Amino acid sequence: MSTDRQPSRFLPGLGGLLRGELARWYWRRILAHTVAWTLLVTGLLWYVTTRANDSEWRGFDLLIHIWWIALPLGSIAISQNAMIEERQGGTLSWVVSKPVSGPAFILSKIVSDLVGIALPAVVLQAAIAWWMLPALDPKAGLAIRQPDMGRYLIVVGVEFVIIVLFVTLSVCMGTIFRNRGPVAGIGLGVWILLWNSPTDIIDRMSIGGLVSGELSGAAFKPLTEFLVFGQTLDPASGVYWTLAWAVVLTVVATGVFSREQF
Amino acid sequence: MRDLALEVRGLHKHFGKTEVLRDLDLDVPIHSIYGFLGPNGAGKSTTMKIVMGLLRPSAGRAYVFGRDVHRDGPAARALVGYLPQQARFHPYRTCREVLEFVARLYPGRVPRGALRDRTDELLENVGLAELADRRTAGLSGGEAQRLGLAQALVSEPELLILDEPAAALDPEGRRDVLGIIESLRGRVTIFYSTHILDDVQRVSDRVAVISGGRIVADGPVSDLLTGNESTWTLHTRGCSADTRAALTAEPWVTDLDVRSRGDSEIWSVRLVGDEAAERLLHRLLLDDGVDIAEFHTSDHTLEDAYLSIVRNDREH
């Protein structure tokens, strides 16, 4: 009997699962997503900014606004399938009969979706916008000037946190529910709640306080003010709280999944 | 525990109020080919799923090479290749990708440089070489079963657990599966369930019969075949219903099956097989004036033994 070929005691199977999940994104899927996100984010950004007059010009505020619509919806649309697809296809029990742990399975789903969404939807679009928006600036005004690179990277990080929240939420709901409806519905409900939060407490304890708001008037979103006007990131607590929620959702997902029988 | 590939102790499993396994014990010796028999719903798949960590036992323990399958699940499963009853795969992967995906879940089992050769060899062995790059969504039931066997073998497991490996296969596929099982004899422990008793008799060293959630017979195949029953076949004419009833009432007759053929009947009579019972049977039929055209004993098959065991268990 061999005893020298044992899986890692820390998250056994994570490497193989992650490689298998990421392989789904090579190359046709990631190319399709790249085209779709570019049309959606950059296309919309270009379309609106090239037709805006001086008073309607929002610069990077528009990019943050588009992201706040597209990233939650895109994350929910993609990740609501992560667990449901495996369960309904009958492959879930097959995979977990291998030397993998429940937490490794959950993490592989979360990480692969994070990578698959973040690269084409945030990293690529952020790079395009960095060059495109100043070039389209009709009057080189304050709100659309070339921002500081460091602050821009922090904004990209905040957008990544949005994906983290909605991916972990969808995967967590996928461990609890057996159908896509409740999984997607709860994700949409959370998004609407964060956008139209009835209380400051929610703003301070979630990412919504940084990125939600109207695309008109004199006020910009707090994240735009941080990026373009050099103000402090306020409420920064929203980022920490959102990451904490993501950790809680991941722990809940692994706990529920570990108790599941097949 | 040292010489056992699989050890099950006091396993209980109930779903709600339905008790599926009742104090089940099982010892599968290393390098044995162990058939697991039982009627539908007897608990075969449930036992295998508990061993694979897919179900939690209500009570009891299972060990794979001494590793507790629930406390040390991934380490135990790292030694096992498992074919579920209904093999399902990610539809977006090709057959080769399925094997590569599975191989990577068993760290160190297949060296990276040998993975391609290993998958090619397995696909060839199970007759899927030409479908290596076809997505699994397009596979027939039999092809999926063959791929299921290949993925169970890809990690070069020390214990192979197969839940009805030949169920969806045509005769050729069934022969191939038996050939693969035979080829692993002495190197891999194989624990498999099936309803095809001829296959069990052909390849198994040992069998366990499960009925009503507990093991009712367990041992080498040869021990089950040398039970104290024998089956006699009689071609008769002019036999009355009274004769049949009288025969069935005899304590030494455990089973009587009658089939009509033209104006005669073929009787298969299973007896508690001592010579006195056979003589008694003979005398009874002659006394009743039954015309016996042919009268011979048949080999005791595993099917005979299995049916007898299951029937006895149900009666008691």
Boltz contact constraints between the chains, C-beta under 6 A:
constraints:
  - contact:
      token1: [A, 1]
      token2: [B, 65]
      max_distance: 6.0
  - contact:
      token1: [A, 1]
      token2: [B, 158]
      max_distance: 6.0
  - contact:
      token1: [A, 5]
      token2: [B, 108]
      max_distance: 6.0
  - contact:
      token1: [A, 5]
      token2: [B, 109]
      max_distance: 6.0
  - contact:
      token1: [A, 6]
      token2: [B, 75]
      max_distance: 6.0
  - contact:
      token1: [A, 6]
      token2: [B, 78]
      max_distance: 6.0
  - contact:
      token1: [A, 7]
      token2: [B, 74]
      max_distance: 6.0
  - contact:
      token1: [A, 7]
      token2: [B, 78]
      max_distance: 6.0
  - contact:
      token1: [A, 7]
      token2: [B, 107]
      max_distance: 6.0
  - contact:
      token1: [A, 12]
      token2: [B, 74]
      max_distance: 6.0
  - contact:
      token1: [A, 13]
      token2: [B, 105]
      max_distance: 6.0
  - contact:
      token1: [A, 16]
      token2: [B, 104]
      max_distance: 6.0
  - contact:
      token1: [A, 16]
      token2: [B, 105]
      max_distance: 6.0
  - contact:
      token1: [A, 19]
      token2: [B, 104]
      max_distance: 6.0
  - contact:
      token1: [A, 20]
      token2: [B, 101]
      max_distance: 6.0
  - contact:
      token1: [A, 90]
      token2: [B, 88]
      max_distance: 6.0
  - contact:
      token1: [A, 91]
      token2: [B, 88]
      max_distance: 6.0
  - contact:
      token1: [A, 91]
      token2: [B, 90]
      max_distance: 6.0
  - contact:
      token1: [A, 93]
      token2: [B, 54]
      max_distance: 6.0
  - contact:
      token1: [A, 94]
      token2: [B, 88]
      max_distance: 6.0
  - contact:
      token1: [A, 97]
      token2: [B, 52]
      max_distance: 6.0
  - contact:
      token1: [A, 97]
      token2: [B, 54]
      max_distance: 6.0
  - contact:
      token1: [A, 97]
      token2: [B, 82]
      max_distance: 6.0
  - contact:
      token1: [A, 98]
      token2: [B, 105]
      max_distance: 6.0
  - contact:
      token1: [A, 99]
      token2: [B, 74]
      max_distance: 6.0
  - contact:
      token1: [A, 99]
      token2: [B, 77]
      max_distance: 6.0
  - contact:
      token1: [A, 99]
      token2: [B, 78]
      max_distance: 6.0
  - contact:
      token1: [A, 100]
      token2: [B, 105]
      max_distance: 6.0
  - contact:
      token1: [A, 101]
      token2: [B, 74]
      max_distance: 6.0
  - contact:
      token1: [A, 261]
      token2: [B, 55]
      max_distance: 6.0
  - contact:
      token1: [A, 262]
      token2: [B, 54]
      max_distance: 6.0
